[in-house]
Amino acid sequence: MIDVLVEWAGNGLLILAAVCVFIGGIGILRMPDLYSRMHASSLTDTMATLALFAGMMLHGGFTLATLKLAAIMLFLLLTGPTATYALANAAYRSGLKPPTSAVHQAQDKSPS
């Protein structure tokens, strides 16, 4: 009985990873600027990878492979956001400014 629940949970995490990749791909294609696309790709990278590895860990049981997957998950959890920050910082320093939102533009035009 527990084996069936663990298998269903693993399958659910694998499906969640696939859905995250699909939605992230749509976000990368549909977002208007570099910073928004970078946000979508970073979330896809982190969420989908963690869900995929967690699903594989549940399917694999407690083995040496599970410990290796946990180590890779920790490495990706630390390096993914760091790489995204480095890319965004490089883009900002090269002169690509983030777009201002409509709310900020409306506040700037209103008489005080």
Secondary structure, 3 states (H helix, E strand, C coil): CHHHHHHHHHHHHHHHHHHHHHHHHHHHHHCCCHHHHHHHHHHHHHHHHHHHHHHHHHHHCCCHHHHHHHHHHHHHHHHHHHHHHHHHHHHHHCCCCCCCCHHHHHHHHCCC
